[in-house]
Amino acid sequence: MIPELKLKDAERIVRITMILILVTAGTSKLFSQGGFFEYYSQLFQGDLRINLAPFLVNLYLKATPFIEVFLGLALLSNKYKIFAVYGWFVFMLSLLFGHYILQEWSSVNQMLDYIFLGLLCFILPNHSSWFSRDNAN
């Protein structure tokens, strides 16, 4: 049996990883001078099996960096951790769906790693504070 303190430490590492992924991705998109938006907006207007309305795609693409930064910051809170993890699942599934529409099969498969990262964060117990380790029982 793995001691609870080690599981809490593992959760902290998983959550820090998720935060870094989200905040880095979001800020890089915000500072791409529209490159992210233009690139993916064009891809979704190509010859695809599933076609979405351009205004929906563009709305989602404009919101994506803000969603990423918001979820990353929300994961800092123990109080809102569960809501942030559910947000992570919804967001990652939406990205998975987008890659599916674009027929980027390797990216669809790679998204499963992010789903599992969220599952780890969901099931592992967390410390009561970011700045101290809970006492071992």
VENGI-V805574 format. One record per backbone hydrogen bond with DSSP energy under -1.0 kcal/mol. NH is the residue of the N-H (numbers start at 1). CO is the residue of the C=O. If there is no record, write none. Layout:
nh=NH co=CO
nh=NH co=CO
This chain:
nh=7 co=3
nh=8 co=4
nh=9 co=5
nh=10 co=6
nh=11 co=7
nh=12 co=8
nh=13 co=9
nh=14 co=10
nh=15 co=11
nh=16 co=12
nh=17 co=13
nh=18 co=14
nh=19 co=15
nh=20 co=16
nh=21 co=17
nh=22 co=18
nh=23 co=19
nh=24 co=20
nh=25 co=21
nh=26 co=22
nh=27 co=23
nh=28 co=24
nh=29 co=25
nh=30 co=26
nh=31 co=27
nh=32 co=29
nh=35 co=32
nh=38 co=34
nh=39 co=35
nh=40 co=36
nh=41 co=37
nh=42 co=38
nh=43 co=39
nh=44 co=40
nh=45 co=42
nh=46 co=43
nh=48 co=46
nh=57 co=53
nh=58 co=54
nh=59 co=55
nh=60 co=56
nh=61 co=57
nh=62 co=58
nh=63 co=59
nh=64 co=60
nh=67 co=63
nh=68 co=64
nh=69 co=65
nh=70 co=66
nh=71 co=67
nh=72 co=68
nh=73 co=69
nh=74 co=70
nh=75 co=71
nh=76 co=73
nh=77 co=74
nh=84 co=80
nh=85 co=81
nh=86 co=82
nh=87 co=83
nh=88 co=84
nh=89 co=85
nh=90 co=86
nh=91 co=87
nh=92 co=88
nh=93 co=89
nh=94 co=90
nh=95 co=91
nh=96 co=92
nh=97 co=93
nh=98 co=94
nh=99 co=95
nh=100 co=96
nh=101 co=97
nh=102 co=98
nh=103 co=100
nh=104 co=99
nh=105 co=103
nh=108 co=104
nh=109 co=105
nh=110 co=106
nh=111 co=107
nh=112 co=109
nh=113 co=110
nh=115 co=111
nh=116 co=112
nh=117 co=113
nh=118 co=114
nh=119 co=115
nh=120 co=116
nh=121 co=117
nh=122 co=118
nh=123 co=119
nh=124 co=120
